[in-house]
Amino acid sequence: MSDKMNRKSGRDYGFETRMIHAGTQPEPVTGARQTPIFQNTSYVFHDAEHAASLFNLQTFGFIYSRLTNPTVAALEERLANLEGGRGATCCASGHAAQILAFFALMEPDDRFIASTRLYGGSITQFGKTFKKFGWQADFVDVDDPEAVRRALTPKTKAIFVESLANPGGVVSDLEALAAVAREAEIPLIVDNTMATPYLCQPFDWGADIVVHSTTKFLSGNGTSMGGAVIDSGGFDWTRNGKFPGLAAPEPAYHGLNFHETFGDMAFTMQAHAVGLRDLGATMAPMHAFQTLLGTETLSLRMERHCANAKQVAEFLEGHPQVAWVSCAALPSSPYRALAQKYLPRGAGSVFTIGLKGGYAAGVKMVEGCELFSHLANIGDVRSLILHPASTTHRQLTEEQQAAAGAGPEVVRLSIGLETVEDIIADLDQALAGAAKA
Amino acid sequence: MSSPLTYSNAELLAILRDTRTIAMVGASPKWNRPSFFAMKYLQEKGYRVIPVNPGVAGGDILGERVYASLAEIPEKFEMVDIFRNSAAAGPITDEAIGLAKEKGIKVVWMQLGVINEDAAAKARAAGLQVVMDRCPKIEFGRLNAELSWGGFNSGIISAKRRKLRLS
């Protein structure tokens, strides 16, 4: 049964139709066409028996907004649909999404393999904070699938990569990595934040779980923090003894076996009923609403983001102050072939450049911009600029900074939807100022 | 017809609309077993569910008497819902085919993970509808938007105002 199937005609709906309609049928009580913001914590039970059924997960319904909320659920269904997954769990941020995803899979002393080129905040979360849960991240250069295979251990429970890496221009070979994961009988988790489901469909290439920071392109408006974990529904959690949280009696839920009870819905049920319940990193209903509004225009924004970014990257590649441009949209990129395979509609709008003037020039350029906002976000309609070495990546060692593509000379750009000539003119004057540094 | 198992929304909706009474083979009296979840939910949605389980025959589950076999159920029922493994689904389907006329059985429904192609072929040849590897609770919830409350992809795209069902 296709996820995209129309109930009446059986016809497949396109991405643009689903980004507007999936998860948001008119509200049945009032007929409200736009999704209401259920700014509400808790839900009245019909009677004690109904309450018992809800708490036992024997019926579908709402109990308390830490677990589920109608506005958040609408966004969850939309994202699950756009990624082609079975279900989604929204949460407070992209970092919360990563904790939720691993919380379902990991026991203390378990390990996972993560790309060395992840977003710096993820490297810190995985490498430092996760250790406090007894979870060990093994960082590997995932450009070499053989190196990933060699790093596998009996305790390894997942492989984690970004489809398109933040900050710059790196594309993961999802199909090859999915093959390694399949052989090891562990899931491949893909952070699809930078690409969005419009540009990349990780489940089509064998990924099992997708995570998002919805704060970025999905909302696009810079208003709302949020994260999402989407499960393909295709991974068999029972095939080995590695995933007791999903395929063995759960002590945190009266001995319920999620896989046996909910089949391919097990992961998403667990992420709500245990993950959100006990970790508490809930998405606010208002944030879900703002993010739903963003997804309604996702394809249009991503097309323009990609077109603007490509033009800006081409300009910068020819600029005398710029040593290099790391953007998978450029023919010069070593990741161009992977970008054409996995991101055929465009290679995103976040990329990095290296300045000949090093650290000082980076700081000067960022401060010299008039139109670009100097801040620590990406994927906004506004153009954004950041010098990672002095901000987001400053907690990392120099080696880690270099491995993550965030060395001292690196400036990260998130190209927005302004008039492209204005974007280019602003960078040109900022670079001229930086040259005088 | 063989796997891949695909069932249209219209086909599943028609089955769930036309069925009133379900014989649930493998129904468990334990609250945390999947069959107990499904039985309780389907009862709340207005279905009569008659449990079949030789191990607890003569007892009660959720207010319904438990029978040892389909043949022992005195009433008519349109659906047989099989909560047993794929091999066990064979003889149960045979029994359902033999009783189809007498009991008014129209549908053999095998639960999530239960797939028995030989049994399905025999049932179809006998004029019965067959669903395999699905749960009627989950499909009911999906087709009536309740699954969406848990963040699941119902696959339903529509700008129609849905008729309200109490739950």
Interface residues (C-beta under 8 A of the other chain):
Chain A: M1 S2 D3 K4 M5 N6 R7 K8 G10 Y13 T17 R18 H21 A22 G23 Q25 P26 P28 V29 G31 S53 N56 L57 Q58 T59 F60 G61 F62 T68 P70 V72 A73 A74 E76 E77 A80 N81 G85 R86 G87 A88 T89 C90 H254 G255 L256 E260 T261 F262 G263 D264 M265 T268 M269 H272
Chain B: T6 Y7 S8 N9 A10 L13 W31 N32 R33 P34 F36 F37 K40 Y41 E44 L112 G113 C135 I138 G141 L143 A145 E146 L147 S148 W149 G150 G151 F152 N153 S154 G155 I156 I157 S158 A159 K160 R161 R162 K163 L164 S167
